[in-house]
Amino acid sequence: MELTTNKDGAKLTISVNGEVNTMTAPELSALLKKELPGVQELTLDFAKCDYVSSAGLRVLLNTYKQMRSAGGTMQLVNVDESIMDVLQNTGLDAVFGL
C-alpha cells in the first residue's frame, strides 16, 4: 500500500493506493494519527484502492469518530464497487454518507 498526503491548512487529502488489510491498516492508522491534529476536513481518496478488510474498516470508523468529535468532517471519494459493497453490507455507507 502507498499513501500520498496533501495538506492545505485544515484540509487533508490522503490517497490510498493498494489494499488496506490487516498488514497495512496500522500504517494508515499511524499516518492519520500523525497528520490529523488541526485537520477539520479529511478526504480519503480510494481511486487506486481495491480492497479494505475489517481492520481497514476499523481504522476508517475510528477516524470518522475522531473527526466528528473534533467538529470536523471526513469523506471517502472514488470508492470502487467492491469496497462500496462491503460498506453497504456493514451499514457503514450510511455512517460515511456515501
C-alpha distances in whole Angstrom, upper triangle without the diagonal:
4,7,10,13,17,19,23,25,25,22,18,16,12,10,7,5,4,6,7,9,12,9,7,9,11,9,9,13,13,12,15,17,18,18,20,23,25,23,25,23,19,17,14,13,12,13,10,8,10,10,11,13,16,14,12,15,17,15,16,19,20,18,21,24,23,23,26,28,28,29,26,24,21,20,17,17,17,16,16,19,17,16,19,21,19,20,23,24,23,25,22,23,26,25,22,25,23
4,7,10,14,16,20,23,22,20,16,14,10,8,6,5,7,9,10,12,15,13,9,11,13,9,9,13,13,11,14,17,16,16,18,21,23,21,23,21,18,16,13,12,11,12,10,9,12,13,14,16,19,17,14,17,19,16,16,20,20,18,21,24,23,22,26,28,27,28,25,23,20,19,17,17,16,16,17,20,19,17,20,23,21,22,25,26,25,27,24,24,27,25,22,25,24
4,7,10,13,16,19,19,16,12,10,7,6,5,6,9,11,10,14,16,14,10,11,12,9,8,11,11,9,10,14,13,12,14,18,19,17,19,17,14,13,10,10,10,12,10,10,14,14,14,17,19,17,14,16,18,14,14,18,18,16,18,21,20,19,22,24,23,25,21,20,17,16,14,15,15,16,17,21,20,17,20,23,21,21,24,26,25,26,22,22,25,23,20,23,22
4,7,10,13,16,17,14,10,8,6,5,7,8,12,14,14,17,19,18,14,15,15,12,10,14,13,10,12,15,13,12,14,17,18,16,18,16,13,12,10,10,11,12,11,12,16,17,17,20,22,20,17,19,20,17,16,20,20,17,19,22,21,19,23,25,23,24,21,19,17,16,15,14,15,16,18,22,22,19,21,25,24,23,26,28,27,27,24,24,26,24,21,23,22
4,6,10,13,13,10,7,6,5,6,9,11,15,17,16,19,21,20,16,16,16,13,11,13,13,9,10,13,11,9,11,14,15,12,15,13,11,10,9,10,13,14,14,15,18,19,19,21,23,21,18,19,20,17,16,19,19,16,17,20,18,17,20,22,20,21,18,17,15,15,14,14,16,17,20,24,24,21,22,26,25,23,27,29,27,27,24,23,25,23,20,22,22
4,7,10,11,8,6,5,6,8,12,14,18,20,19,22,25,24,20,19,20,17,14,16,16,12,12,15,13,10,12,14,14,12,14,12,10,10,11,11,14,15,16,17,21,22,21,24,26,24,21,22,23,19,18,21,21,17,18,21,19,17,20,22,20,20,17,16,15,15,15,15,16,18,21,25,26,23,24,27,27,25,28,30,29,29,25,24,26,24,21,22,22
4,6,7,6,4,6,9,11,15,17,21,22,21,24,26,25,22,21,21,18,16,17,16,12,12,14,12,9,10,11,11,9,11,10,9,10,12,13,17,18,19,20,24,24,23,26,27,25,22,23,23,20,19,21,20,17,18,20,18,16,19,20,18,18,15,15,14,15,16,16,19,21,24,27,28,25,26,29,28,26,29,32,30,29,26,25,26,24,21,22,23
4,6,5,6,9,12,14,18,21,24,26,24,28,30,29,25,24,24,22,19,20,20,16,15,17,15,11,12,13,11,9,11,10,11,12,14,15,19,20,22,23,26,27,26,29,30,28,25,26,26,23,21,23,23,19,19,22,19,17,19,21,18,18,15,15,15,16,18,18,20,22,26,29,30,27,28,31,31,28,31,34,32,31,27,27,27,25,22,23,24
4,6,8,11,14,17,20,23,27,28,26,29,31,30,27,25,25,23,20,20,20,17,15,16,15,11,11,11,8,8,9,10,11,13,16,18,22,23,25,25,29,30,28,31,31,29,26,26,26,23,22,23,22,19,19,21,18,15,18,19,16,16,13,14,15,17,19,20,23,25,28,31,32,29,29,33,32,29,32,35,33,32,28,27,28,26,23,24,25
4,7,10,13,17,19,23,26,27,25,28,29,29,25,23,23,22,19,19,19,16,14,15,14,10,9,9,6,4,5,6,9,11,14,17,20,22,24,24,28,28,26,28,28,27,24,24,24,20,19,20,19,16,16,17,15,12,14,16,12,12,9,11,12,14,17,18,21,23,27,30,31,27,27,31,30,27,29,32,30,28,25,24,25,22,20,21,22
4,7,10,13,16,20,23,24,22,25,27,27,23,22,22,20,17,18,18,15,13,15,14,10,9,11,9,6,6,5,6,8,11,13,17,19,20,21,24,25,23,26,26,25,22,22,22,19,17,19,18,15,15,17,15,12,14,16,14,13,10,10,10,11,14,15,18,20,23,26,27,24,24,28,27,24,27,29,28,26,23,22,23,20,17,18,19
4,7,10,13,16,19,20,19,22,24,24,20,18,19,17,14,14,15,11,10,12,12,8,8,10,10,6,8,6,5,6,8,11,14,16,17,18,21,22,20,23,24,22,19,19,20,16,15,17,17,13,14,16,14,12,15,17,15,15,11,11,10,11,12,13,16,17,21,24,25,22,22,26,25,22,25,28,26,25,21,21,22,20,17,18,19
4,7,10,13,16,17,16,20,22,22,18,17,18,16,13,14,15,12,11,14,13,10,11,14,13,10,11,8,6,5,6,7,11,12,14,14,18,19,18,21,22,21,17,18,19,16,14,17,17,13,14,17,16,14,16,19,17,17,13,12,10,10,10,10,12,14,18,21,22,19,19,23,22,20,23,26,24,24,20,19,21,19,16,17,17
4,6,10,13,14,13,16,19,18,14,14,15,12,9,12,13,9,9,13,12,10,11,14,15,12,14,11,8,6,5,6,9,11,11,12,15,16,15,18,19,18,14,16,17,14,12,16,16,13,14,17,16,14,18,20,19,19,15,14,11,11,10,10,12,13,16,20,20,17,18,21,20,19,22,24,23,23,19,19,21,19,16,18,17
4,7,10,12,12,15,18,18,14,14,16,13,10,14,15,12,12,16,15,13,15,18,19,16,17,14,11,8,6,5,6,8,8,9,12,14,14,17,19,18,14,16,18,15,14,17,18,15,16,20,19,18,20,23,22,22,19,16,13,12,10,10,10,11,14,17,18,15,17,20,19,18,21,24,23,23,20,19,22,20,17,19,17
4,6,8,8,12,15,14,11,11,13,11,9,12,14,11,12,16,16,15,16,20,21,18,19,17,13,11,7,6,6,7,6,6,9,10,11,14,16,15,11,14,16,13,12,16,17,15,16,20,19,18,21,24,23,24,20,18,15,13,11,11,10,11,12,16,15,13,15,18,17,17,20,22,21,22,18,18,21,20,17,19,18
4,7,9,12,15,14,11,12,15,13,11,15,16,14,15,19,19,18,19,23,24,22,23,20,17,14,11,9,7,8,5,5,8,10,11,14,17,16,13,16,18,16,15,19,20,18,20,23,23,22,25,28,27,28,24,22,18,17,14,13,12,12,12,16,15,13,16,19,18,18,21,23,23,24,21,20,24,23,20,22,20
4,7,9,13,12,9,11,14,12,12,15,17,15,17,20,21,20,21,25,27,24,26,23,19,17,13,12,9,10,6,5,6,7,9,12,15,15,12,15,17,16,16,19,20,19,21,24,24,24,26,29,29,30,26,24,20,19,15,15,13,13,12,15,13,12,16,17,16,17,21,21,21,23,21,20,24,23,21,23,21
4,6,9,9,7,9,12,11,11,14,16,15,16,19,20,20,21,25,27,24,26,23,19,17,13,13,10,11,9,6,6,5,6,8,12,11,9,12,14,13,13,17,18,18,19,22,23,23,25,27,28,29,26,23,20,18,15,16,14,13,12,14,12,11,14,15,14,15,18,19,18,21,18,19,22,21,19,22,20
4,7,8,5,5,9,9,8,10,13,13,13,16,18,18,19,22,24,22,23,21,17,16,12,12,10,13,11,8,8,6,5,6,9,8,5,9,11,9,10,13,15,14,16,19,19,20,22,24,25,26,23,21,17,17,14,15,15,13,13,15,13,11,14,15,13,14,17,18,16,19,16,17,20,19,17,20,19
4,5,5,5,9,10,10,12,14,15,16,18,20,20,21,24,27,25,26,24,20,19,16,16,14,16,14,11,11,7,6,5,7,6,6,9,10,10,12,14,15,16,18,20,21,22,24,25,26,28,26,24,20,20,17,19,18,16,16,17,14,12,16,16,13,15,18,18,16,19,17,19,22,20,19,22,21
4,6,6,8,10,11,11,14,15,16,17,20,21,21,25,28,26,27,26,22,22,18,19,17,20,18,15,14,11,9,7,8,5,7,10,10,10,13,15,15,16,19,20,21,22,25,26,27,29,27,25,22,22,20,22,22,19,20,21,18,16,19,19,16,17,20,19,18,21,19,21,24,22,21,25,24
4,6,7,8,10,11,13,14,16,17,19,20,21,24,27,26,28,27,23,22,19,20,18,20,18,15,15,12,11,10,11,9,10,13,13,12,15,17,17,18,21,22,22,24,26,27,28,30,28,27,23,23,21,23,23,21,21,22,20,18,21,22,19,20,23,23,21,24,22,24,26,25,23,27,26
4,6,5,7,9,10,11,13,15,16,17,18,22,24,23,25,23,19,19,15,16,14,17,15,12,13,11,10,10,12,9,8,12,12,11,13,16,16,16,18,20,20,21,24,25,25,27,25,24,20,20,18,20,20,18,19,21,18,16,19,21,18,19,22,22,21,23,20,22,25,23,21,24,24
4,5,5,6,9,10,11,12,14,15,16,19,22,20,22,21,17,17,14,15,14,17,16,12,14,11,9,9,9,6,5,9,9,7,9,12,12,12,15,17,16,18,20,22,22,24,22,21,17,18,16,18,19,17,18,20,18,15,18,19,16,16,20,20,18,20,17,19,22,20,18,22,21
4,5,5,6,9,10,10,12,14,15,18,21,20,22,21,18,18,16,18,17,20,19,16,17,15,13,12,12,9,9,12,10,8,11,14,12,12,16,17,16,18,21,21,22,24,22,22,19,20,18,21,22,20,22,24,22,19,22,23,20,20,23,23,21,23,20,22,24,22,20,24,24
4,5,5,6,9,10,11,12,14,17,20,19,21,20,17,17,14,16,16,18,17,15,17,15,13,14,15,11,10,14,13,10,13,15,14,13,17,19,17,18,22,22,22,24,22,21,19,19,18,20,21,20,21,24,22,19,22,24,21,21,25,25,23,25,21,23,26,23,21,25,24
4,5,5,6,9,10,10,12,15,18,16,18,17,13,13,11,13,13,16,15,13,15,14,12,13,13,11,8,11,11,8,9,13,12,10,13,16,15,15,18,20,19,21,19,18,15,15,14,16,17,17,19,21,20,17,19,21,19,18,22,23,21,22,18,20,22,20,18,21,21
4,5,5,6,9,10,10,13,16,15,17,17,14,14,12,15,15,19,18,16,18,16,13,14,13,10,9,11,10,6,9,11,9,8,12,13,12,13,16,17,17,19,17,17,15,16,15,18,20,19,21,23,22,18,21,23,20,19,22,23,20,21,18,20,22,19,17,21,21
4,5,5,6,9,10,12,16,15,18,18,15,16,15,17,18,21,20,18,20,19,17,17,17,13,12,15,13,10,12,15,12,11,15,16,14,15,19,19,18,21,19,19,17,19,18,21,22,22,24,27,25,22,24,26,23,22,26,27,24,25,22,24,25,22,21,24,25
4,5,5,6,8,11,14,13,16,15,13,14,12,14,16,18,18,16,19,19,17,18,18,15,13,15,15,11,12,15,13,11,15,16,14,14,18,19,18,20,17,17,15,17,16,18,20,20,22,25,24,21,23,26,23,22,26,27,25,25,22,23,25,22,20,23,23
4,5,5,6,9,12,10,13,13,10,11,11,14,15,18,18,17,20,19,16,17,17,15,12,14,13,9,10,12,10,8,11,13,10,11,14,15,14,16,14,14,12,14,14,17,19,19,22,24,24,20,22,24,22,20,24,25,23,23,19,20,22,19,17,20,21
4,6,6,8,11,11,14,15,12,15,14,17,19,22,22,20,23,22,19,19,19,16,15,16,14,11,12,14,11,9,12,13,10,11,15,15,13,16,15,16,14,17,18,20,23,22,25,28,27,23,25,27,25,23,26,27,25,25,21,23,24,21,19,22,24
4,6,7,11,11,14,15,13,15,15,18,20,23,22,21,24,23,21,22,22,19,17,19,17,14,15,17,14,12,15,16,13,14,17,17,15,18,16,17,16,18,19,21,24,24,27,30,29,25,27,30,27,26,29,30,28,28,24,26,27,24,22,25,26
4,6,8,8,11,12,10,12,13,15,18,20,21,20,23,23,21,22,22,20,17,19,18,14,14,17,15,12,14,16,13,12,16,16,14,16,14,14,14,16,17,19,21,22,25,28,28,24,25,28,26,24,28,30,27,27,23,24,25,22,20,23,24
4,6,5,8,9,8,11,12,16,18,21,22,21,24,23,21,22,22,19,17,18,17,13,13,14,12,9,11,12,9,8,12,13,10,12,10,11,11,14,16,18,21,21,25,27,27,24,24,27,25,23,26,28,25,25,21,22,23,20,17,20,22
4,6,9,11,11,14,16,19,22,25,25,25,28,27,24,26,25,22,20,21,19,16,16,17,15,12,14,14,10,10,13,13,10,12,11,13,14,17,19,21,24,25,28,31,31,27,28,31,29,26,29,31,28,28,24,25,25,22,20,23,25
4,7,9,11,14,16,20,23,25,26,26,29,29,26,28,27,25,23,23,22,19,18,19,17,14,15,15,12,10,13,13,9,11,10,12,13,17,19,21,24,25,29,32,32,29,29,32,30,27,30,32,30,29,25,26,26,22,21,22,24
4,6,7,10,13,16,19,22,23,23,26,26,23,25,25,23,21,20,20,17,15,17,15,12,12,14,11,8,11,12,9,10,7,9,10,13,15,17,21,22,25,28,29,25,25,29,27,24,27,29,27,26,22,22,23,20,17,19,21
4,7,10,13,16,19,22,24,23,26,26,24,26,25,24,21,21,20,18,16,16,15,12,11,13,11,7,9,11,8,7,4,6,8,11,15,17,20,21,25,28,28,25,24,28,26,23,26,28,26,24,21,21,20,18,15,17,19
4,7,10,13,16,18,21,20,23,24,22,24,24,23,20,19,19,17,14,15,15,12,11,13,12,8,10,13,11,9,6,5,6,8,11,13,17,18,22,24,25,22,21,25,24,21,23,26,24,22,19,18,18,16,13,14,16
4,7,10,13,15,17,17,20,20,18,20,21,19,16,16,16,14,11,13,13,9,9,12,11,8,11,13,12,12,8,6,5,6,9,11,14,15,19,22,22,19,19,22,21,18,21,24,22,21,17,16,17,15,12,14,15
4,6,10,12,14,14,17,18,16,19,20,19,15,15,17,14,11,14,15,11,11,14,14,11,13,16,15,15,11,8,6,5,6,7,10,12,15,18,19,16,16,20,19,16,19,22,21,20,16,15,16,15,11,13,13
4,6,9,11,10,13,14,13,16,17,16,12,13,14,12,9,12,14,11,11,15,14,13,15,18,17,17,14,11,8,6,5,6,9,9,13,16,16,13,14,17,16,14,17,20,19,18,15,14,16,15,11,13,12
4,6,8,8,12,13,13,16,18,18,14,14,17,15,12,15,17,14,14,18,18,16,19,22,21,21,17,14,11,9,6,5,6,8,10,14,15,12,13,17,16,15,18,20,20,20,16,15,18,17,13,15,13
4,5,5,8,9,10,14,16,16,12,13,16,14,12,15,17,15,15,19,20,18,20,23,23,23,20,17,13,11,7,6,5,5,7,11,11,9,11,14,14,13,16,18,18,18,15,14,17,17,14,15,13
4,6,8,11,13,16,19,19,16,16,20,18,16,19,21,19,19,23,23,22,24,27,27,26,23,19,16,13,10,7,5,6,7,11,12,11,12,15,16,15,18,20,21,21,18,17,20,20,16,17,15
4,6,10,12,15,18,18,15,17,20,18,16,20,22,20,21,24,24,23,26,29,28,28,25,22,18,16,12,11,8,9,9,12,12,11,14,16,16,17,19,21,22,23,20,19,22,22,19,20,18
4,6,8,11,15,15,11,13,16,15,14,17,19,18,18,22,22,22,24,27,27,27,24,21,17,15,11,11,9,8,8,11,10,9,11,14,13,14,17,18,18,20,17,16,20,20,17,19,16
4,7,10,14,15,12,13,17,16,15,18,21,20,20,24,25,24,26,29,29,30,26,23,20,17,14,13,11,9,7,9,7,7,10,12,11,13,16,17,17,19,17,16,20,20,18,20,17
4,7,10,11,9,10,14,14,13,16,18,18,19,22,23,23,25,27,28,29,26,23,19,17,14,14,13,10,9,10,7,6,10,11,9,11,14,14,15,17,15,15,19,19,17,19,17
4,7,8,5,7,10,10,10,12,15,15,16,18,20,20,22,24,25,26,23,21,17,16,13,14,14,10,11,12,9,7,10,11,8,9,13,13,12,15,12,13,17,16,15,17,16
4,5,5,6,9,10,11,12,14,15,16,18,20,21,22,24,26,27,25,23,19,18,16,17,17,14,14,15,11,9,12,12,9,11,14,13,12,15,13,15,18,17,16,19,18
4,5,5,6,9,10,10,12,14,15,16,18,20,21,22,24,26,24,22,19,18,16,19,19,16,17,17,14,11,13,13,9,10,13,12,10,13,12,14,17,16,16,19,18
4,5,5,6,9,10,11,12,14,16,17,18,20,21,23,25,23,21,18,18,17,19,20,17,18,19,16,13,16,16,13,13,16,16,13,16,14,16,19,17,17,20,20
4,5,5,6,9,10,11,12,14,15,16,18,20,21,23,20,19,15,15,13,16,16,14,15,16,14,11,13,15,11,11,15,15,13,15,12,14,17,15,14,17,17
4,5,5,6,9,10,10,12,14,15,16,18,20,21,19,17,14,14,12,15,16,13,15,16,14,10,12,13,9,8,12,12,10,11,9,11,14,12,11,15,14
4,5,5,6,8,10,11,12,14,15,16,18,20,19,17,14,15,14,18,19,17,18,19,17,14,15,16,13,12,15,15,12,13,11,14,15,13,13,16,17
4,6,5,6,8,10,10,12,14,15,16,18,16,15,13,14,13,16,18,16,18,20,18,15,16,18,15,13,17,17,14,16,12,15,17,14,13,17,17
4,6,5,6,9,10,10,12,14,15,16,14,12,9,10,9,13,15,13,16,17,16,13,13,16,13,11,14,15,13,13,10,11,13,11,9,13,13
4,5,5,6,9,10,10,12,14,15,14,12,10,11,11,15,18,15,18,19,18,14,15,16,13,11,14,15,11,11,8,11,12,9,9,12,14
4,5,5,6,9,10,11,12,14,13,13,11,13,14,18,20,18,21,23,21,18,18,20,17,15,18,18,15,15,12,15,15,12,12,15,17
4,5,5,6,8,10,11,12,11,10,8,11,12,15,18,17,20,22,21,17,18,20,18,15,18,20,17,16,13,15,15,12,11,14,16
4,5,5,6,9,10,11,9,8,6,9,10,14,17,16,19,21,21,17,17,19,17,14,16,18,15,14,11,12,12,9,8,11,13
4,5,5,6,9,10,10,10,9,12,14,18,21,20,23,24,24,20,20,21,19,16,18,20,16,15,12,14,14,10,10,13,16
4,5,5,6,9,8,10,10,13,15,19,22,21,24,26,26,22,22,24,22,19,21,23,20,19,16,17,17,13,13,16,18
4,6,5,6,5,6,7,10,13,16,20,20,23,25,25,21,21,24,22,19,21,23,20,19,16,17,16,13,12,14,16
4,5,5,5,6,8,11,14,18,21,21,24,26,26,22,21,24,22,19,21,23,20,18,15,16,15,11,11,13,16
4,5,7,10,11,15,18,21,25,24,28,29,29,25,25,27,25,22,24,25,22,20,18,19,18,14,14,16,20
4,6,9,11,15,18,21,25,25,28,30,30,27,26,29,27,23,26,28,25,23,20,21,20,16,16,18,21
4,7,10,14,17,20,24,24,28,29,30,26,25,28,27,23,25,27,24,22,19,20,18,15,15,16,19
4,7,10,14,16,20,21,24,27,27,24,23,26,25,21,23,26,23,21,18,18,17,14,13,14,17
4,7,10,13,17,17,21,23,24,20,19,22,21,18,20,23,21,19,15,15,14,12,10,11,13
4,7,10,14,14,18,20,20,17,16,19,18,15,17,20,18,16,13,13,13,10,8,9,11
4,6,10,10,14,16,18,14,13,17,16,13,15,18,17,15,12,11,12,10,7,8,8
4,7,7,11,13,14,11,10,14,14,11,13,16,15,15,11,10,12,11,7,9,8
4,6,9,12,14,11,11,14,15,13,15,18,18,17,14,12,14,14,10,11,9
4,6,10,12,10,10,13,14,13,15,18,19,18,16,13,16,17,13,13,10
4,7,8,6,6,10,11,10,12,14,15,15,13,11,14,15,12,12,9
4,6,6,6,9,10,11,12,14,16,16,15,13,16,17,15,15,12
4,6,5,6,9,10,10,12,14,15,14,12,16,17,15,16,12
4,5,5,7,9,10,11,13,14,14,13,16,18,16,17,14
4,5,5,6,9,10,11,12,11,10,14,15,13,14,12
4,5,5,6,8,10,10,9,7,11,13,11,12,9
4,5,5,6,9,10,10,9,12,14,14,14,11
4,5,5,6,8,8,9,12,13,13,14,12
4,6,5,6,5,5,8,9,9,11,9
4,5,5,6,5,8,10,10,11,9
4,6,8,8,10,12,13,14,13
4,5,8,9,10,11,13,13
4,5,6,7,9,10,10
4,5,5,6,8,8
4,5,5,6,5
4,6,5,6
4,6,8
4,6
4
